[in-house]
Amino acid sequence: MIFNFQNKEIDFVKHRKKFFLFSGSFALLGIILLLTFGLNLGIDFSSGSRVDILANESITEEELIEDFEQLGHSITVNDITLAGDNFDMASVRFVGVLDSTEIAEIQSFYNDKFGAEPNISTVDPRIGQELARNALMAVAIASIGIIIYVTIRFEYLYGIAAIVALLHDAFFVIAVFSLLQIEVNIPFIAAVLTIVGYSINDTIVTFDRIRENMKLAKRVKGFDDLAAIVNKSLVQTLARSINTVLTVVFAAGAIFLFGGEAIRTFAFALVVGLVAGTYSSMFLASQLWLVWKSKQLAKKRFDAQKQDPEGNPTV
């Protein structure tokens, strides 16, 4: 199914306050969620251990809990994820770090039971903090690079609007993960960075069309002229944005449904972020630019009225 809106007249600008209200309300809700529920950090970002077990028969959560109780470790099992067509694979997570003796005992136990040693990974608290810090730095560096690029290619108002949309998309995904308490791990960070790249690409396409229509316009004196240009540009890029995001969402959705457990978090974050990115590119970034640009033009007109023909300020 291909969408085409070239011959449609849709007044997006008329609803700009609704878009701002929706985004602002969701941002407030996201802040409340983060302050109350927080994020369900995986062992990639908090101290913990993970035991990946490959069995030669179907296994259950109850069986695994009994196994670790039999091993007698003081660390409590935090989460168990079963996978495989016959549920012959499992990932067991612990809060806390297993020492070398405990790791050896677990490997020996499951080697005797299933004929294969489990893969055990541990993350020290300091490593988790460093990973979280590096993830934030990656997003910050990407944002700075994007705003510099957009400012050089267009103007600084485009750049600021693009960064607001970018942060909106990243925060949207974080808020959804906080609400659903889905585990945040390294694939989640990869998804956020992917969303950042996709979102800015979509935003630049929209801004490029606005700039082209600005050049073709006979006059651009105020808000009404800018609003007509923005509406025209959004109608011209709407079909492209919807068709593109649907294509990628279908692919990400297939990965979520049929992919392995290890990349399911990545796929879900990607689906949520792609939808948010399309919304922000069309209905947030362009509308913010419109408001700021109209104020800039109004200020220029006001300053011009204070100048006499020779360019000297009037008294």
N, C-alpha and C positions, 0 to 999 in steps of 0.2 A: 504494500500500500504506500503510495507516494503522495505527499501533501503538496498542494500548490495554492499560494495565496496572492499571486501576482496581481490579480484583478479585483482583490478585495480592498475595502476601505475600513480599516480597524483603528480606532482611536485609543492607542495604548497610553498616551500621555494623560488622558482624562482620568485614568485609574491609577496614576502614579502614587497618590497618597495611600491608596489601598495596598499597593506593593510595599511602600515604606512601612506601613503599619504592620503588615504581615511579617516582614523581615525583622522589624524591631521587636515584635511580640515573641517571635521564635528565639531571637537572641536572648531576650530576658528569660524565657523558659529554659533555654540551654544553660544559662548561668545558674539558675536555681537548681537544675538537675545536677550540675557539676558540684555545686556546694553541698547538696544533700546526698546524692547517690555516689558521686564521683565516677571514676572510670574503673572498670574491671581489668586491672593491669595483669597481663600474663607474666610468666617468669622471665620473659625477655626484658622486662622493665622493673621487675621486683625480684628480690631474692627467692629462689625456689629451685625445684628439681623436677625433671620430667623423665618418665620411664616409658619407652615405646616398646611394646611387647608384640611379637609375632608368634602366634600359636599354630599348632597343627590340628586344631579343632575349635569349635565355637566356644566362646567364653562369655561370661556375664559379669555385671558389675559386682554382684554379691560374691561371686567366686573370687574376684580380684581383691575385694575388701578382706575376705577371709584369709587370702594368701598373705597379705601384708600384716594382718593381725597375728598370723602364725609366725611371721618373721620377727615380730615383736619390736618394731621400730617405734620410737617415741614421736616421730613426725607423722601427723595425721594426713590421710589422703584428702586432697582438696577437691579434685575433679577427675572424673573418668569419662573418656570418650571412646566409644566403640566404633570400629570401621571394618570395611571388607564385606564382600557379598555374604559370607557366612559368619560375620562378626568374629573373625579370627585374628583381628588386630585391635590393639587397645593402646591408648595414651593415658597414662596416670600421672597427675600433677600433684606436687607436694608444696606446701608453704614451708620454706626452710631449705637448707642445703644439706644434702646427704654427704656424709664423710666417706673416705676411701673404703673403710671396713664395711659400711652399709651397702655401698655400691657393689663390692665384691660378693657379698651375701646374696643380694638380689639377682645378680647375673648368674651365680652358681645355682640358685633355686630354680630359675626359669629355664636354664640350660638343661637341668635334670628333668624338668617337667615337660617342656615342649621341644627340647633338642635344639634350641637356638637362644643365644644370649640376647637379652634386650639391650636396646640403645639407651644409655642414660646420659642426660645433659643437666648441668647445674649452672646457675647464674648467681654470682656473688652480688650482694647489695651495691657495692661500688660500681660493678660492671653495669648493672641495671640503671643506675643513676647516670652513668656516662652515656649509655645508649639513648636514654630519654633526652639528655642534653644535646647530643649530636643530632637527634631527630628534629628538635626545635631549631637548632642552628641551620639545618638543611632547609627547612621551610622559610626561615628568616632570610637566608642568602638568596634563595629562589625569588622571594618577594622583592628584595632590593634590586636584583638583576632585572626583574620584570618591569618594575617602575622606571628604572633608568632607560630600558629599551623603549618602552611605550612613550616616555617623555621625549626622547630623541626623535622617534618616528612620527609622533603626533604633537602633543603638547602636554604640559604637566597636569592639566585637568583630566585628560584622558587617563593618565597614569594613576592618579589618585583614585579615580572611579574604578579602574581595573583592580587595584589592590583591595579596595573595599569589597568588591565582588568576590575576589579570590579568598579573602579571609572569611567572608560569609559562607562560601562553599565548604571550606575546611571545618569551620565551626559547626556547620549543619551536620556534617558526618559525625563529628565528635559528640554532639548533643544526642543524636540518634543512638550511638553506641552507649552513651551514658544511660539513656532511657531504657534500652533493652538489656543493658548489662552484658553486652557481648565482649568477649575477651579482646583486649588491645595488645597486639604483638607486632613483630617486625613486618609481616605482610600488610598490616593496617597502615603503617607508615608509608610503605611502598604505594599503597592505594591512594593515600592523601596526596603524595607527590605527583602521582599520575593524574589525579583530579585537578591539581593546580595547573599542570601543563595543558590539560584539555580545556579547562575553564578559560584560561587566558587566551588560548587560540580562538575559541568561540567569541570571546569579547573583542579581540582584535579584528576579526572578520566584520563584526557589527560596527565597530568604530571606523573601519576603513570605508564602509559603505556610507556612513554619516559624513565623513570627510569628503568623499566624492560628490555627494549631493550638496554639500556646503559650497563646493566650487562651482557647481552647475546652477545654484540658486541666483536669481537676479538681484535679490536684496535679502539681507539678514540684519534686521534692525532690532528685533526684540524677541520676547518669549514666544509669541504666536508664530513667527517665522521659523524659529528653531524647533518648535513643537511639530510643525508640518514636516520639516526635514527628518526629524527623529521618527515620526510615524511612518513616513515613506520608507525610510531605511529599514525599520523593523519588519515591515510587511515584505520587503524584498529579501530579507535574510531569514524570515521565520520558517519558511518551508525547508530551507537548507539546514537550519539548526535542528528542527524536529526530525527530519529524515536521517540526519547524521547520528543524533543521539539514540534514536530507536535502533539503528543498526548496531551500535556499540552496546546498548543495553541488552539486546537479544543475545549477543555473544557473551557478555558478562553474566547474564542470567543462566545461560547454558552451562557456564563454568560453575556457577553456584549450585545448580541442581545436579550436575553429573560429574563435577570435578571432585577431587579428593578433599578430605577434611582440612588438610594443611593450607589449601588456597581458598577455602570457603569464605573466610573472613575478608580476604582481599576482594573476592568477587562481590560480596554484599556491599562493602564500603564503596566499591566502584559504581555499582548500580545507583546507590543513594547519592553519591557525589556527582554523577553525570546528570541526573535529573536536577539537582540543585544548581549545577553549573549552567545548564541551559536556561533555567529560570533567571539566575542572576545576570547573565549576559544580556538577555532580552529585556528584562523588566526592572533591573536594579542599576546596573552600571550605566546604561544609556540614559535612564531617568535622572540619575544623580548628575551626570554630565550636563544634561539639559538645564537643571536647576542652577548649577554653578555657572554655566556659560551665560545664561540669561542675566544673572547678577553681574557677571563681569562686563557684559555689554552695557547694562544699565549704568554701571559705575563709569565706564568710558564716556557715555553720553553726558552724564552729570559733570564729569571733569571738563569735557569739551565746552559745555555751556558756561563754564566759569572763565574761559579764555576769550580774549578779544581777538580780532582777526590777525594781529601781529604775534599772537601766542603769549601775551603777557597777562597775568592774572588781573581780573577786575577788582576794584576796591569796594 
